[in-house]
Amino acid sequence: MKRKEEVKHFFEQTDIYFNFDYNIKIRTETVAEMIVDEQFDNVLDMPCGNGVISLKNKKQFEKLTLVDFSESMIALAKKYAEQENANNISFTCGDIFDTNFQDEEFDLIISLGILAHIDDIDKFLNYIQSKVKKGGSIIIQNTNSDHFYSKLIRLYLGVRKLLGKDKYSLNKVPTSLVENSFKKAGFTCQKVFRYNQSFIGFSKLFSNTKKYKLTRKWFGKVGNNKNASLGSDYIYLFKKD
Ligand SMILES: C[S@@+](CC[C@H](N)C(=O)[O-])C[C@H]1O[C@@H](n2cnc3c(N)ncnc32)[C@H](O)[C@@H]1O
C-alpha cells in the first residue's frame, strides 16, 4: 500500500484515533485560548478530523470550511455540526492538495495533526501560507523531531512497527523547519503552547480524564505554559504581516 493510502486507512478507523480524545479537548481549548474573543469571517480547518476542534469554536467564525480525506471523519464532523445546529459550514471530503479554493482567502486556518502524516511538508506549508489573507492567522501543530521526548516516542513507535502493529512511520519535522518556513513567508509567531500528547506505552493505564488532568497540571495552558521546555508538541499561532 502507498503511504498516503496507509494514512487514510488508519484514519478511517476513528475509534483508534479517538482513544486520544483528551488531546482533542486540549487542542480545542488551545485554539480558544489563542483566538481569545476575536471574530473571523472565513475559517478553514484542514485537516479537520471529526471537526470538533473548530466546531466547538464556531461562534467566533462566520463561515467555516472543513476538509479531510477520511470519509468516516467527515461523517462524524457532519453529525456533530448537525447536533450543534451549526450554520454556514461546508465539508470537503478529499485530499488537501486536491482542494481548489481558487481566489478564496481565509482569515484563519487551523491545521493540527498533519505535518507528521502529509507527503510533502514544504508544499503543504506553502499552500496554507498562500491561502491566508494579510493580517490573517494560522494555528498549526508540530511534534518537534529534535526533542528528546519525541525521540523516545519514535523508539516506541519503531518497536510497534517492527511488531507489525503500525504500518507507516511518522514524518520527522524539526521546529526549525516550521519556524523558518513561516518567517520566510512573512509570518510572525504570536503564541506558542508546548506539551506532550503521548503517554508512550502507558496510555492504556490512564483514562482520558486522568490524562487530561495530568497534562494540564504539568503543562498549564496558553499564557501560562509550565515546563514548556519538556514539551515536544508545539501549537503555534502565526500571523501574516
Ligand atoms: C491526527 S488527525 C488530526 C485531525 C484534527 N485536526 C485533530 O487535531 O483532531 C490527521 C487527519 O488528517 C487527515 N489527513 C491526512 N492526510 C491527509 C490528506 N493528504 N488530505 C486530507 N486529509 C488528510 C486524516 O484523515 C486525519 O483525519
The ligand as a Gaussian input file, in Angstrom:
#p B3LYP/6-31G(d) Opt

LIG

0 1
 C       -4.052000      13.436000      13.512000
 S       -5.548000      13.718000      12.631000
 C       -5.858000      15.401000      13.035000
 C       -7.297000      15.785000      12.874000
 C       -7.698000      17.076000      13.603000
 N       -7.068000      18.211000      13.013000
 C       -7.356000      16.965000      15.067000
 O       -6.408000      17.625000      15.520000
 O       -8.052000      16.219000      15.775000
 C       -4.991000      13.800000      10.966000
 C       -6.120000      13.908000       9.970000
 O       -5.533000      14.238000       8.702000
 C       -6.264000      13.601000       7.694000
 N       -5.348000      13.577000       6.523000
 C       -4.091000      13.079000       6.468000
 N       -3.546000      13.307000       5.255000
 C       -4.486000      13.973000       4.533000
 C       -4.521000      14.476000       3.205000
 N       -3.480000      14.326000       2.392000
 N       -5.637000      15.105000       2.783000
 C       -6.717000      15.250000       3.615000
 N       -6.752000      14.786000       4.891000
 C       -5.641000      14.157000       5.344000
 C       -6.621000      12.243000       8.309000
 O       -7.718000      11.646000       7.686000
 C       -6.915000      12.633000       9.756000
 O       -8.281000      12.893000       9.981000

